[in-house]
Amino acid sequence: EAAPTGKDATEALNGKKVSKPKVEAEADPKSTAEKKVKPEADPKSTAEKKSKKPQVVENFRLFVNNVARETTQDDLKSAFAAHGTVTETYNPGKGFAFVNFSNEEEAQAAIEALDEKNVCGREIKCYIAKRRFRRAEVKTEKLQ
């Protein structure tokens, strides 16, 4: 059996007496459309979203500076893959890139091997990338 809508409830109560005063009800035409019920969220995922402290994640991401604009992600991957398992590369074409490794030892080996070396026509600088916080995370950290 279908759940009653707001319109059904309005029609059922219209003109009826409750206690002594008479109830007058009108349906809002904007709210008469039936709304879909959202499935219940996984409590574990909602708890993670509500967490005010940023998650601490091991950082195996390198910030690579002085990258040529025309360097492709495949070029980066092949240059860095000789020193470990590259899980992701990102080059926005603005003179820098990010290269993710599967573990810290591999990231350090890549820094030692490629820092101040020529990659795709440019001498690059490699650093462990610093985690960047969103403004909302920074504000909540300051409040605590």
C-alpha positions as CSV (number, residue, x, y, z in Angstrom):
1,E,0.0,0.0,0.0
2,A,1.4,3.4,-1.0
3,A,2.3,5.9,1.8
4,P,-0.1,8.8,2.1
5,T,1.1,12.1,0.6
6,G,0.8,15.5,2.1
7,K,-2.2,16.1,-0.2
8,D,-3.9,13.0,1.1
9,A,-3.4,14.2,4.7
10,T,-4.7,17.7,3.9
11,E,-7.8,16.3,2.3
12,A,-8.4,13.9,5.2
13,L,-8.1,16.7,7.8
14,N,-9.8,19.5,6.0
15,G,-13.1,20.4,7.7
16,K,-12.6,18.0,10.7
17,K,-12.7,19.2,14.3
18,V,-9.8,18.5,16.5
19,S,-10.6,19.3,20.1
20,K,-12.9,22.4,19.7
21,P,-11.4,24.5,16.9
22,K,-12.0,23.5,13.3
23,V,-8.9,22.6,11.3
24,E,-8.5,24.3,7.9
25,A,-5.7,22.9,5.8
26,E,-4.4,23.8,2.4
27,A,-1.9,21.9,0.3
28,D,1.1,23.9,-0.9
29,P,1.1,23.3,-4.7
30,K,5.0,23.3,-4.7
31,S,5.2,20.5,-2.2
32,T,2.5,18.2,-3.6
33,A,5.0,16.4,-5.8
34,E,6.0,13.1,-4.1
35,K,9.6,13.0,-3.1
36,K,11.9,10.1,-3.6
37,V,13.2,8.5,-0.4
38,K,16.9,8.4,-0.3
39,P,18.5,5.1,0.7
40,E,20.1,5.0,4.1
41,A,23.7,6.0,4.1
42,D,26.4,3.6,5.3
43,P,27.0,4.7,8.9
44,K,30.8,4.1,8.5
45,S,31.1,6.4,5.5
46,T,29.0,9.2,7.1
47,A,31.1,9.0,10.3
48,E,34.2,9.4,8.1
49,K,32.7,12.5,6.4
50,K,31.8,14.1,9.7
51,S,35.3,13.7,11.1
52,K,36.7,17.1,11.8
53,K,40.3,16.1,11.8
54,P,41.9,15.4,8.4
55,Q,42.8,11.8,7.8
56,V,46.5,11.1,8.2
57,V,47.7,9.4,5.1
58,E,51.2,8.2,4.4
59,N,52.7,10.6,1.8
60,F,54.3,8.9,-1.2
61,R,53.6,11.7,-3.5
62,L,56.4,13.7,-5.1
63,F,56.1,17.3,-6.2
64,V,58.2,17.7,-9.4
65,N,59.2,21.2,-10.3
66,N,60.4,22.6,-13.7
67,V,58.5,20.1,-15.8
68,A,58.2,21.0,-19.5
69,R,54.6,21.8,-20.6
70,E,54.7,19.2,-23.4
71,T,55.8,16.4,-21.0
72,T,53.0,13.8,-21.0
73,Q,51.9,11.7,-18.1
74,D,53.3,8.6,-19.9
75,D,56.7,10.4,-20.1
76,L,56.6,11.1,-16.4
77,K,55.6,7.5,-15.6
78,S,58.3,6.0,-17.7
79,A,61.0,8.3,-16.2
80,F,60.0,7.6,-12.6
81,A,59.0,3.9,-13.0
82,A,62.6,2.8,-13.1
83,H,62.8,3.7,-9.4
84,G,59.5,2.1,-8.1
85,T,55.9,1.4,-8.7
86,V,54.2,4.6,-10.0
87,T,50.6,4.6,-9.0
88,E,49.5,7.9,-10.5
89,T,50.9,10.9,-12.4
90,Y,49.5,14.4,-12.8
91,N,50.8,17.2,-15.0
92,P,48.6,20.2,-15.4
93,G,51.0,21.7,-17.9
94,K,52.1,24.6,-15.6
95,G,55.7,23.7,-15.0
96,F,55.1,21.2,-12.2
97,A,53.8,17.7,-11.8
98,F,52.9,15.1,-9.2
99,V,54.1,11.5,-9.2
100,N,52.6,9.0,-6.7
101,F,54.5,5.9,-5.6
102,S,53.3,2.8,-3.8
103,N,55.7,3.2,-0.9
104,E,58.0,5.7,0.8
105,E,61.3,3.9,-0.1
106,E,60.5,4.0,-3.8
107,A,59.6,7.7,-3.6
108,Q,62.9,8.5,-1.8
109,A,64.8,6.4,-4.4
110,A,63.3,8.5,-7.2
111,I,64.2,11.7,-5.5
112,E,67.8,10.6,-5.0
113,A,68.0,9.4,-8.6
114,L,66.2,12.2,-10.5
115,D,66.6,15.4,-8.5
116,E,68.4,18.0,-10.5
117,K,68.6,15.5,-13.5
118,N,67.4,16.2,-17.1
119,V,63.9,14.7,-17.7
120,C,62.2,15.5,-21.0
121,G,64.6,18.3,-21.8
122,R,64.5,20.1,-18.4
123,E,66.5,19.8,-15.2
124,I,63.8,18.9,-12.6
125,K,63.6,19.3,-8.8
126,C,61.9,16.6,-6.8
127,Y,60.4,16.9,-3.3
128,I,58.0,15.0,-1.1
129,A,54.7,16.8,-1.7
130,K,53.2,18.6,1.3
131,R,49.6,17.9,2.1
132,R,47.4,20.8,1.2
133,F,44.4,21.4,3.4
134,R,41.1,22.8,2.2
135,R,40.1,26.0,3.9
136,A,37.4,24.3,6.0
137,E,39.9,21.8,7.4
138,V,42.3,24.6,8.3
139,K,39.6,26.5,10.2
140,T,38.5,23.5,12.2
141,E,42.1,22.7,13.1
142,K,42.5,26.3,14.4
143,L,39.4,26.0,16.5
144,Q,40.5,22.9,18.3
